[in-house]
């Protein structure tokens, strides 16, 4: 084993990452997951002593594979659309959920403030071709969005076939902040768990590879990261005074997360809790979750829909 | 000088990249630009002998700086919007061109088939944070798009303030393929040069840093790359039989490009021709063009719009 972890992707120890991180039956309390733990990480014999350097190197190697799989996904959608199909993309019009369309992947990232959503996107998505990414962030709904059901803006933000979508926050805010801050009556947010499950079932039925991830940090780690944002002038822009108001309601948010995860963890669309106090572990775990999702899609490059030999003659005869 | 080019960004030799690559006064013929030339590349004393490895390493270093400048651009837009602004982004609704809004950058990439647009995006944009990128590809207009003027879909695809937009093809197709393939009457495409200049003036007046790049490859290099796509099954999906029809009209396209560049090179929105037969030079040149554009914006991290000391007390007193 080389110092920085070899040149091949090493599988997680003890099972698939999805198996190791999925919220279990009867899950009810985030307190049972240690934000500093590292499920699946090989022991010292596997990582050669410096597990942080090893994991970073592994993320780089995983990124190469993710980039290739993402290209195959994109190629399948482009090829199936036919040679003269419009290539304008991504458009909001092309997100229909008819069955039989080429696959797509959607990574849903949720976390408390400072949980590492942006950093995860930078590290993990940064390894893929930006042309094939469809990243959408969700903040407080606009006036127009509030005139529709809570899933309206979510549907419009879905990745088109062939794309890897990333949701930086998501429809889960509508059972998290909406609940903790009493933005809607309890009966309203309570009804949303079933609406979410039905919606996600529709997504997975349409061939969307859905990966729902909670980046799980500790109260202490959040405090440390907020302090960094208040200390480094280059990070002031990431800080909002309202972050401390949310922090004051930490336990309420943890309870809201726990219920959302318990109610909306389904076999079609499971929830994964990634311990995220250690950034290098977080990135490594999310990269593996994505890899396992891609593997399920059983991707390959599409066969040519033209006569290759004839085209070669056309080209070389000129 | 280290073997792979040191650890600092080296400026182009002989002037700025923008100065070296801008189409000159009286430009009329792409034949005057050698697609294998390397304007601005330092001599052997500068790159240490292996110029390809040197340039690749430099692109990596340039990418770090581009990533930082892109973050500053994003931070300025986020900060100026205020702490409670919706963060839903990017939306098509938020692309207004009122003056005084935070800056944005728009890289317009044009090229013949196989010219390297996708590769450039992967290499150069791949160095930036995907969260702050707004990439749009333009193919043949849809039925809906054809019911509007040719700039309608372009306006809808502009990056919101704070974002780095990349157009993979653009409104220039409306004076290129539209002309060569006679998709519209001559009077129609002829009128578009002035429309484009007025539109781009509107963009730059609104603070959009516009970088228009033609990736200029040779007929021989295109043939080589098409052959690769026909030879490697993993690249078949990138090939379309219609590529050879366009290739048969190479001279017509080169003439259409030459006139578009001559007519739409303005001081507000200059055109740059990047010799692109050598991919490592192409990436290096485009990274420098972007860097010089960012430098013009004179970016910095925004000052806190809250009382930093008071927030620290709030945080640490809890």
Interface residues (C-beta under 8 A of the other chain):
Chain A: X75 X76 X78 X79 X83 X84 X85 X86 X87 X88 X89 X90 X92 X93 X118 X121 X122 X125 X126 X128 X129 X130 X131 X133 X135 X136 X137 X138 X139 X140 X141 X142 X144 X145 X153 X166 X168 X223 X226 X227 X230 X231 X233 X234 X236 X237 X238 X239 X240 X241 X242 X244 X247 X248 X301 X302 X303 X304 X306 X308 X311 X312 X314 X315 X316 X318
Chain B: X75 X76 X78 X79 X83 X84 X85 X86 X87 X88 X89 X90 X92 X93 X118 X121 X122 X125 X126 X128 X129 X130 X131 X133 X135 X136 X137 X138 X139 X140 X141 X142 X144 X145 X153 X166 X168 X223 X226 X227 X230 X231 X233 X234 X236 X237 X238 X239 X240 X241 X242 X244 X247 X248 X301 X302 X303 X304 X306 X308 X311 X312 X314 X315 X316 X318
